Amino acid sequence: MHRVLLRARNLQHLTARSLSDATKAEKIVEISEKSKYAIRTLDNSAPIEKRSLSRGFAMNKFEKDFMIYPEYADSDDVRNIEGYVDVLRKSLELSIDSKSIEKDGKLSSEMLETLRSNEIHSLAIPKDFGGIGMNNKDISKVFEELSLDWNIYTSAHLALQTANLLQIYGSDEQKSKYLKAMAEGKVRPAVAIVKDTNGGKLEETVGPAGKSMINGENLRVIGQHNANFYVIFAENAGEQTCYILDETEMATTDKIKFHRNETIGLKGTDIGRIDITALVTDKNVLGTAGNGAEIAAELSGSGRMPLAAATVGMARRSLRELSIWCNRTNSRSISSRNTG
């Protein structure tokens, strides 16, 4: 009888324990489901510099893990890109003279040679066309370094955007001709923007002998210094078409006149307006007629990632310099104790 009572008590205990475990499991599942959408919080016991960058600076402490960006899964990829950007960084630091750019209004021959030797203008061009064929992650690492001077950044940015448009919308003939020329440094691209608030216009009309012609004036443009390759957007019957114009292929009657705007900075970049008159054919059309709005959207979207990467690079350099200054400067509390 005693054994029966003991077994019944044990069974009751096990049943209650099983129900308790089941309840706990349900709560754990419920918590885990909620945690998918919950904002993660750092453990308060973690060092202050790991929880807050600014608060760490206030304590003269800096967590270097904040600078690990972007992350790579393959260690070989890390070594390859780190080796490339290390050489690029040293080359840029030796050749860039921002004061001379602002004074002379152009990149020096040393700077241009740095861009050429590191193949900066062919980062996104496939290897089949003589480029490097980098992916977006590698390009981000490169543009972090190019923000050392924003004239350098703009030059590379324009080349990247133009190469991207040619790859997506260009015909086989356009890709073969212009991507190879760009990889060889023969193409200096510029982008002309149609719609602005200052009366710029560019229209497609009928020229001599019934040929198509584009006429534009006061058209806003940004390009590499002495640009010779233009990506422009013309209006026709309410539709917008994108054209590419190579100055080496233009007729003797065609003309492009550039007027530079006065700017504070970016003196090594052509920023201003153009007046243009040029005969065009189907070979000048990028993509198809009427899809200019789509190409313009792609042009705008493709520029966001490099700009963000360059901004990160500039911020990292600022943080690095600030961390060095903070780690070399005594805090007020230490100074007061020493003087006391």
Number of C-alpha atoms within 10 A of each C-alpha: 6 7 8 9 10 11 12 12 12 12 12 12 12 12 12 12 12 12 12 12 12 12 12 12 12 12 12 12 12 11 12 12 11 11 11 9 8 10 8 8 7 10 9 8 7 9 12 17 19 17 16 15 16 13 14 17 18 13 13 18 18 24 16 13 8 13 14 8 13 11 8 13 7 8 8 10 12 15 11 11 17 15 12 15 19 13 12 21 16 11 18 21 13 12 16 19 15 18 10 14 20 17 10 11 16 20 23 16 10 15 20 17 14 18 22 15 11 18 18 27 25 28 23 24 25 18 14 11 19 17 20 18 16 17 11 13 15 21 19 22 21 26 26 24 26 29 22 19 18 18 24 25 20 20 25 22 23 21 26 22 22 26 24 18 19 20 18 13 16 22 16 10 10 18 19 16 12 20 29 21 16 22 25 16 17 13 21 21 27 28 21 19 19 22 13 11 6 9 11 17 19 24 18 21 16 12 14 8 6 8 11 15 17 22 20 18 18 20 23 24 22 22 25 26 19 14 18 17 23 22 21 23 30 23 19 15 9 7 13 22 23 22 22 22 20 16 15 8 9 14 11 7 8 16 16 16 12 19 16 16 13 10 10 7 14 19 23 25 26 23 21 18 20 21 18 17 19 19 21 20 10 11 13 16 23 24 20 15 14 19 16 22 14 14 21 18 10 15 17 11 11 17 14 10 15 24 18 14 23 23 17 20 23 19 15 16 17 12 18 15 11 14 19 13 12 17 14 10 11 12 13 9 8 10 11 10 8 8 6 6
